[in-house]
Amino acid sequence: AFSGVATYTDKLFKFRNNRWEDILSDEVNVARGVASLFAGRSVACVDRTGSGRYSIYIANYAYGNVGPDA
């Protein structure tokens, strides 16, 4: 989808357990509501503290009362 609601949630894959897994479907991420159903636009990965652990920022198209980012 180029705008509005998508047909599936955001995905972020990581190679673990000898296969590619969607880490946004992990329990902790599902509980936080990290993945959205809004069409994505851009993504940035930033190591904000220099620790080697990256934060991920996803910018989406806005829809209704929902802001344009996740």
C-alpha positions in Angstrom: 0.0 0.0 0.0 1.3 3.5 -0.8 -0.9 5.2 1.8 -3.4 4.3 4.5 -3.8 0.8 5.9 -1.6 -2.0 4.6 -2.7 -5.7 4.2 0.1 -6.9 6.6 2.2 -5.5 9.5 5.7 -4.2 9.3 8.4 -6.9 9.2 12.0 -6.8 10.3 14.0 -10.0 9.6 17.0 -11.3 11.5 19.0 -14.5 10.7 18.8 -16.6 13.9 18.3 -20.3 14.6 19.6 -21.0 11.1 16.7 -19.2 9.4 15.3 -15.7 8.8 12.8 -14.7 11.5 10.6 -11.7 11.8 11.7 -10.1 15.1 8.7 -7.8 15.2 6.6 -10.8 15.8 8.6 -11.6 19.0 6.5 -11.5 22.2 8.2 -8.4 23.5 7.6 -6.5 20.3 4.0 -7.6 19.9 3.3 -6.5 23.5 4.7 -3.1 22.7 2.7 -2.8 19.5 5.9 -2.1 17.5 4.6 -3.3 14.1 1.9 -1.3 12.5 -0.6 -1.8 9.6 0.2 1.6 8.0 2.2 1.9 4.8 5.9 2.4 5.4 7.9 5.1 3.9 11.4 5.2 5.4 13.6 3.5 8.0 16.7 4.5 9.8 18.9 2.5 12.1 20.9 4.5 14.6 23.4 3.6 17.4 22.4 6.6 19.6 24.8 5.8 22.4 27.8 4.2 20.6 27.1 0.8 22.3 26.8 -1.2 19.2 23.0 -1.7 19.8 20.9 0.0 17.1 17.5 1.6 17.5 15.2 1.4 14.5 12.9 4.3 13.5 10.2 3.7 10.9 8.4 6.6 9.3 4.9 5.8 7.9 2.2 7.6 6.1 -0.2 9.2 8.6 -3.7 7.9 8.8 -6.6 9.5 10.8 -5.5 10.3 14.3 -2.3 8.1 14.0 0.9 10.0 13.6 3.4 9.4 10.7 6.0 7.4 12.6 6.5 4.3 14.7 
